[in-house]
Amino acid sequence: MKSFYNTFIKEFPYLHASLRLPDGKAADMDDTIASVRTKSLGEYKPSGEADLSVRGNLNVGTFEKRFKDTFGITCEIHYKSKSGNWTSSKKTMDSRTLNEANDWVKEHEGEKLEGF
């Protein structure tokens, strides 16, 4: 998980991809994607198909849906305001690309995130 988060933040320093288990709890930072997937879907059997490219031209909503479809883990893009409040992108950014969403947060006084 740390590797995923750090890679995501490196590409999109103003966005956070919040990963949640079916019960709504945040995925443990020390877990692997495979172990979180097991908690979400039951027994994990690698098929070689659990791969998702994170490209800046991918729409936020499409990325969240593909993450859920590929890994069985809910992903919601969030950002942090300069005041320290976390905000979910919800449907307001679904049609923006990850690059556009990152730029929008930066332009609107969002807080740049550091690695985990």
Backbone hydrogen bonds, N-H to C=O, Kabsch-Sander energy under -0.5 kcal/mol:
donor,donor_aa,acceptor,acceptor_aa,energy
2,K,29,M,-0.9
5,Y,1,M,-3.1
6,N,2,K,-3.0
7,T,3,S,-2.3
8,F,4,F,-2.7
9,I,5,Y,-2.8
10,K,6,N,-1.9
11,E,7,T,-1.6
12,F,8,F,-2.9
15,L,12,F,-2.1
16,H,78,H,-2.8
18,S,16,H,-1.1
18,S,76,E,-2.4
20,R,74,T,-2.7
21,L,25,K,-3.0
24,G,21,L,-2.5
27,A,19,L,-2.5
31,D,28,D,-1.7
36,V,32,T,-2.2
37,R,33,I,-2.7
38,T,34,A,-2.1
39,K,35,S,-1.8
40,S,36,V,-1.6
41,L,37,R,-3.3
42,G,38,T,-2.4
45,K,43,E,-0.6
51,D,49,E,-2.1
55,R,53,S,-0.9
58,L,55,R,-1.6
60,V,93,M,-0.6
60,V,96,R,-2.9
61,G,94,D,-1.6
62,T,94,D,-0.5
63,F,59,N,-2.9
64,E,60,V,-2.6
65,K,61,G,-2.2
66,R,62,T,-3.0
67,F,63,F,-2.5
68,K,64,E,-2.0
69,D,65,K,-2.9
70,T,66,R,-2.9
71,F,67,F,-2.8
72,G,67,F,-0.5
72,G,68,K,-1.9
73,I,67,F,-0.7
74,T,20,R,-1.4
76,E,18,S,-2.2
78,H,16,H,-3.1
79,Y,87,T,-2.1
81,S,85,N,-2.7
82,K,109,E,-1.2
84,G,81,S,-2.1
87,T,79,Y,-2.9
89,S,77,I,-3.2
92,T,89,S,-1.0
93,M,89,S,-1.0
94,D,91,K,-0.7
96,R,93,M,-1.5
98,L,58,L,-1.9
99,N,56,G,-2.3
101,A,97,T,-2.9
102,N,98,L,-2.5
103,D,99,N,-2.5
104,W,100,E,-2.6
105,V,101,A,-2.4
106,K,102,N,-2.1
107,E,103,D,-2.7
108,H,104,W,-1.7
109,E,106,K,-1.1
110,G,105,V,-2.8
111,E,80,K,-4.0
113,L,13,P,-3.7
